[in-house]
Amino acid sequence: MMMRYGIGMVLCALLCVAVNAQEHPSVEKHVTLIKESGRFSAWPANRGIWSWGNEILVGIVHGHYKEDPGGSHDIDRDKKSDDILARSMDGGETWKIEERIVEAPEGDVPPAAYDFQAEGVALNFRGGNWFISQNRGKTWVGPYTLPSFDRPGLLARTDYIVEGPKRVTAFIAAQKTGGDEGQPLCIRTEDGGLSWQLVGWIGPEPPADYGYAIMPATIGLGGDNYLSFIRRGGKFDGQKSWWVEPFLSPDDGKSWYLLDSPRIENAGNPATLTRLANGNLALAYGWRSAPYGMRARISDDNGQTWSQERILRADGASWDIGYPRTVQRPDGKCVTIYYFHHPDQEERYISATIWDPAA
């Protein structure tokens, strides 16, 4: 039986205020990173975000637009999608698009240990592989192969914490034992990437017929504690449901406990979790029910309780939005990047909301 571990008061259900919600006064502006006719630009959470002061780099899937009559993503599956990067040198105010340049490694594992705390290092996890850049994402080396951890395949996205020159703890997902997605897990290298070990599974394996737990968004709470928000899907009384829920590890990632709150019923979208300079936590996520948009909450007690929901925007044209990533600028403002569908354009594009978490 899965344990539920309460660490604070359960918040009242405030989601209904969104019906006629306006943007929170903390929102400064929305900025477009890339918006191209005939293209489907999406899923920053699949590729990762990195920052060095006011320099921000984010990965983007840049596909081709094609309406899906079945109601799924309006991306042309018959055409190749490009992996591109967007870089800002002024805290997200302006952006330039870059090619993602990847150099093939010498083998499946690094020839020597990396120093993960060296200047300009960034890691990227995708599928069953990982990549590294030592020059702020201008070039990458990879793929290096991750172990399968006795699963048919891995579903890694980029969620990791550098904890020493040779130590990185990463939070990924694997296929279920039957091959479908998915179940999250905590993995670690302590030798500069030469080897990776399984630390612990985050929650039980979802049911084989329908259910998934994927796309962790994780921060360290100090000591041996981690907090991770997991994207979930499941079936209850024959009806499918999609939500986000938090798990806590008190023992360096070995065991994980489902927390009582907040359970965010956002119709299927991953969260992004960011440690702010003042110690607070910022949680942002897409809202795939009308009014479609982006939302956020703040915790000032390491995730024990959370603020009322902030409406970053509520002007989306459809559910096909979200997958955010957030970084904080040196001036304290947050930059949350996501893909969006606005009524003035059928294509999907990449947008950023600049907002003040202290407002």
N, C-alpha and C positions, 0 to 999 in steps of 0.2 A: 504494500500500500504506500502511496506517495504521501510524504509528510507535508503539511502546510505550516509555515513558520511566520507568525505575525510579529512585526517589529514596530507597529504603530497603529494609530487609529485608522479605521477604514473610512475613506472620504465619502461624503454623500454623492449621489449620482447627479452630476451637474451638466451632463452632456446635452440635455434637452435645450439649453440656452442657445445652442448653435443654430436653431432654426432661422432666426433673424439676426445672427451675430454680426457685429462689425469688427473690424480689425482692432486689436488691442492698442492702446496708446503707445506701447513700447515699440511698435513697428515704425522704423524710420523710412524704409523704401524697399521696393522690389527691383532687382537688376536682372537683365537677361544675359546669359552667358553665350548661348547659341540658339538661334531660331531660324531655321532654314526651310523654305518651301519644299514640299515633297519628301521631307526627311522625318524620321522618328528618332529623336534624341532622348535618351532615358537612362534611368537606373544608376544614379551615382552610388547608391549603397552596394551595388554589385562590384564596383571597381575601386572605391576607396578615396580618402581625402587625407592630405598632409599639409602642415603649415609650419612656417618659420617666421614668426613675427607677422608682418603684414603680407608676406608672400604665402599664397594659398594655391595648392595644386589639387585638382579633382579629376577622377577618371570618369569617362562617359562612353556609353554605347551609342554609336551614331549609325542608325539603320535607315531604311527607306519606308516611307508611309504607304500603307495599303489597308483600306478598311476591312475589318474582319466581320463577315456577316454573322458569325457565331457569337459575337460579343466579347471576344478576347482582345488582346493587345492589337492595335492597328499597325502592326509592323509586317513588312513583306518578308516572309520566311524564305522565299526563293532567291532573295538577293543578299549578298554578303554585307554584314554590318561591320563597321570600322570601330576599332578601339582608339579613342582620341583622348587628349588631355586638355583641360582649360587651366590657365595660370593667371593669377592676379598678383600684381606687385604693390597694390595700394589698398589692401584690406577688403577686397571684393567689390570695389567701386567700378573697376573696369577689368576686362578679361581679354586674353588672347588664346586662340586655339592652337594646339601643338600636336605634332605626330608623336605617337608612342614608339620610341626606338628601342628595340630589344636585341641584345647581343646573345648569341647561343653560348651556354656554359660549356665547360670541358667535360662534364658528366652529369649524372643524376644528382650528385651531392657536390657541395663546394670543395675545391681542392685544398682550401685552408679555412680556418675559422674567421668569421667576420667580426668586426667590432661594431656592434649595433648602436653604440653611443657616439660614434664618430660623426663629425659634422656632415650634414647633408644626407644621411642615410634614411631611406624609406623602404618599407616592405609592402609587398602586394601578394595576397593569397587569392587563388581562383581555382575552382575545381579541386584536383588532387595535387596542385603544384604551388610553388611560391617563387617570387621574383624579388630582387633587391636592386636598389639604386643607391649609389654613393655620391651623387651630384644633384640632389634635389629633383629627381625624376627626369632629368634631361636624357639619360640613357638608363636602361635596365639590363640586368643579367638574369637569364632564366629561359625555360623553367627548370627549377630544381624539384625533385619528386618528393612528396610527402608519403609516409607509410599509409597503408590502407586501413590499419587498425581493425582488421578482420571484418570489414564491410565491403559490399560490392563496389562502392565508389564513394568519393568525397564530394561535398558541395560547398567548398570553402569560399567565403567572401573575406574581405580585409577587415579584421577586428583583432587588434593585438596590443600588448603593452610591453614596452622595453623596460626591463627591470635590472639591467646590468650590462656590462660590455659584451658578455657572451650569452646572456639570458633574455629570452623573449617568451612570453606566454601568449598563445593565440587561442581564439575562440572561433570554431568553425562548425560545420554540420557534415554529417555523413548520411548516406542512404540507409534506410532501414534494412534489416537483415533480408527482407524480401525484395529489395531493390528500389522501392519508391522513396521519395523524400518524406521525412528526413528526421534526424535526431542530432542535437547539438552536443559538442564535446569540447573539453579544454585540453590543449596540447602544449608542450613546452620543449624548447631547446636550451641547454645549459652549456653548450660547447660551440657557440658561434654559428649554428646552423648545420653542423656536421651530422647531427642526428636529432630526431624528434620523438618524444615519448607521450603516450596517453597519460593524462593526469586524472581525468574523471569525466563521466558522462553527465550532462546537464539535464536532469529529469529522466523519467522512464521512457522507453521506446513507445511512440504512439501506436495506436491500433493498426493492424495490417490492412483492414478494409478501407478506412479513410481516416487520415489524421497526420499532421506533420508539426514539427518543431524545428525551426530553421532561423538563420540570420541573427545570431547574437549581437548585441550592442552592450559593451562591457566597460566598466571602470573599476579601479582598485579603491577600496575603502580604507586602506591602511592596515598594517599588520598582515595577516594572512587572509583577509576578506576581499571578496569580489562581489559585485552586483552586476547582473546581466539581464537585459530585457530580451525576451525570445518571441519571435513571430510564430503564432499558433494557428492551426486549423483543425477542426474536428466536427463530429456529427453527434447531435443530441436529439433523441426522439425522432430520428429520421431526417432532421434538418441540419444542413451544414452551417457552421459558424466560424468566424475568423476574428482573432483578437491578438493582443500583445500582453504578456505577463512577466513579472520579475522573479528571478531566482537569486538566492544568496548562497555563497560558499564561505564558511568560516575557517576552512582548513587548507588554504592555498590551492583550491580548485579540485580537491579530491572528491568532496561530496557537495551536493547542491540541494537547497530546500525552496520550495515554492512559497512565495510570500502571499499574504492575504490581499494586498492592494499595492498599486492600482492595477486592476484588470481593465484594459482599454479596448472596448468593442469598436474598433475602427474599420471593420469590414475588410481587413486584409492588407496590412502595410507594415513594414519594419520600422522600428524606432531608431533614433540616434541618441546616444547618451554621452554627455560631455562634462568633464570636471572644470569648473570655472576658477578663475584666479582667486576669488574670495572664499573658495571652498565649497560653494554651492554646486548643485547638479542641475544641468539643463537637459530636459527630455523633449524631443521633438518627433513628430510622426505625421504621416498623411492621414487624411480623413476621407474615406471612400464612400461615405453616405452623404446625401444632400443635406446642407450645402457643402459641396466638395471643396477641400482646401487643406491647409496646413495648420497644425496646432502645437502647443508647447506647454510644459509645466516646469516649475522650479521646486527643488527641495533644498532646504537649508539645514537638514539634519541627517545627511548621508542616506537619504532615501526612506527614512522612517515615515515621513509624511510629505505630501505634495501640495503645491498651490492649486488654486482654481485654474481651470484650463484657459490658456490664452489663445485667441484666434489670430494667428499670424496672417491668414487670408482665407476667404470663403467665396471666391469668385470662379471656381473651377467649372468647366463645362461637362465633365464626366468623372467617373471613378478612376480613370486611367492616369493617375498622378502619384507623386510621393517619392518613396525610397530616398529619404533625406540623409545628409551628413552635415554635421555642425562643427565649426571651430570658433574660438573666441579670439578677437583681435587684441592687440596691446592696449587699445583704449577702452576695453571692456565690452564692446558691442559683439554680439554673436552674428555669425554668417551661416545661415542654414541653406543648403543647396539641395535641389530636388528637381524632378521633371514635372511638367505641368501641361494641362490642356485648357486653354483659355477660349471663351466663345468666339473670339475674333479670328481664330485660325484652327483648322482641323488637325494640323500636324502637332506632334508633341515637341516640347522644347525644354531647355534647361534654364531654370530661374534660381535666383538667390534672394532670400529675404534678410535684410540687415535689421537687427532688432536689439533692444537694450534689455537684458535680463534683469537689471536692477530697477527698471522704471516702475 
